């Protein structure tokens, strides 16, 4: 069994602590420490999870030999500094998305982790859901045919971040990580547009376009300014189409819809026939992805395994975010992803 500490008890930290507490009850975590500079937040965790220990002293966590792994859930701007300290102290690390603010920061953490033979894992929780993995199976099976494009909407009213980071750094890591996972590759170039409507310099509504080497285009809309919660991702293929929507009871649906050409070299709309043979909901397990993700982190520590969402996977997402920010700063210009 492994001792684990969660660093940061803001929005996501208490959810991590709750799931680690469950794993502690199952005997998979030997010791659990929750750390935050705010003593009130520590007290709240202690009242909810009596077996958990709490502290406001980060250095005491680093020096605690019984703690093998740290889950970092602090603001993005602090990820690099905290993770570097922890790696240098010999701790295995899982960092909530995005891994770091910059690609250079991510590369340095990867280098340190590799040299010290430590686990460095990116917290891309959706890659541990049954629905996302089932969708990957369907895409890889060829059932959808050749993938043409992907559309993703991640919209809601709030929450504005105080880090400060914009809506792309807050929400787009989910879209980017899922799409990269489904397609099995990273984009070659991106373009982004967006606007700051309320806080100067903080883009609160943005569109991101990712271009892949095989001609696939992925369009992403992320917003903190939308009247309803929208979490829909659609993968459009030449044979069928797939929709993943976490707001629905059946999160996955495959549509036998599309366009068929009546002749090989179509010259007009008369040469196109539309096909609609209905939709089939795909059954998936209802499990808590965060608990599965944390259990995987612990397994990687104990068995010296490479995480499914490794530091390198996290780096790929950060490179897209960096390129998107460059595009935003240059009025939506196309920006190539650098190696």
Beta strands, then each sheet from edge to edge (+ up, - down):
strand 1: 2-7
strand 2: 29-35
strand 3: 53-55
strand 4: 67-72
strand 5: 92-96
strand 6: 120-123
strand 7: 147-157
strand 8: 189-195
strand 9: 205-211
strand 10: 217-223
strand 11: 225-237
strand 12: 241-245
strand 13: 252-261
strand 14: 272-282
strand 15: 335-336
sheet 1: 3+ 2+ 1+ 4+ 5+ 6+
sheet 2: 14+ 13- 12+ 11- 7+ 10+ 9- 8+ 15-
end
